[in-house]
Amino acid sequence: MAERILSLIIVGILQGGVYGLLAMGLSLQYGVCRVINITHGEFIMLGAVLTYILHIGFDVNPLLAPVILGPLLFGLGFLLQATLFRTLKAWAPSPAVFEGNALLAAFGVLYIIEHFARITWGGKLMPSYYLADLVSFLGIDFVKNQFVTFAIALALGIAVYLFLSRSRMGRAIRATAEDPGTAGLMGVNTNMILAFSFGLGALLAGVGGALVSTKIAVSTGMGFSNTVLALIVVVLGGLGSIPGSFVAGILIGIVSMLVAGLWEPILTVPVYYAMLMILLLVRPTGILGKK
């Protein structure tokens, strides 16, 4: 039993790293642009499905597919913010009205992307398991892709954190998130920063989807469930906190594996929500969120 629990915890940590990456882009989009991007899961879906198509149809390594898909998804996210959400923000009489309107508009974009994908690629499952051979760790066998995807997710998480905290562009993004009016007076092109941040969030979602496609059968209907998962992780970690998203992702990964492995898999989502409600009562700002 002890070995089983240990293996579930390790798999949970490895899976949780990918959960953290899936949520990181959403956290960035809300933290900077103040948009609860319900379409986030659809960008994850696009990353996963297009990676499958590149891998199966054109023999492209799934781990290299983001090099091709990244600019596409970044551009789509950039354009979405620069047109739809920027216009809604300009028309809104207050930030609260903007957030509500943006949420409603995001639902519309969600259904457009989802139905376009279903019409184009159908609703069938698309399995393209990659690096599915076993590797031994601490005397326990694991699937190799679990370690590879965790390493990539961790590396990207660190890279994004360093970019936001050390680079000039990162400082402009943080300034815009804190006070866009003052940032604009200091010479920051806030419109460009908002669009760039939204595009970066879409890119991270697509990379997360590419990693997911190496481990499970993907489909055009996987978007909304991943949006829900990302939202839970973001709120647990703290809205707008990149490190918080990664920590919360690992926590969710461990809990999901323990619940599924020792109890009932169908109870994982209710347990997520129970964790979320308890945390909101005890620490409303999330694990690493600021007041």
HELIX and SHEET records of a PDB file:
HELIX    1   1 ALA A    2  CYS A   33  1                                  32    
HELIX    2   2 HIS A   40  PHE A   58  1                                  19    
HELIX    3   3 ALA A   65  LEU A   80  1                                  16    
HELIX    4   4 GLN A   81  PHE A   85  3                                   5    
HELIX    5   5 ARG A   86  TRP A   91  1                                   6    
HELIX    6   6 PRO A   95  TRP A  121  1                                  27    
HELIX    7   7 LYS A  144  ARG A  166  1                                  23    
HELIX    8   8 ARG A  168  GLU A  178  1                                  11    
HELIX    9   9 PRO A  180  LEU A  185  1                                   6    
HELIX   10  10 THR A  190  SER A  213  1                                  24    
HELIX   11  11 GLY A  223  GLY A  237  1                                  15    
HELIX   12  12 ILE A  242  LEU A  262  1                                  21    
HELIX   13  13 PRO A  265  LEU A  267  5                                   3    
HELIX   14  14 THR A  268  VAL A  282  1                                  15    
SHEET    1   A 2 LEU A 134  PHE A 137  0                                        
SHEET    2   A 2 ILE A 140  VAL A 143 -1                                        
END                                                                             
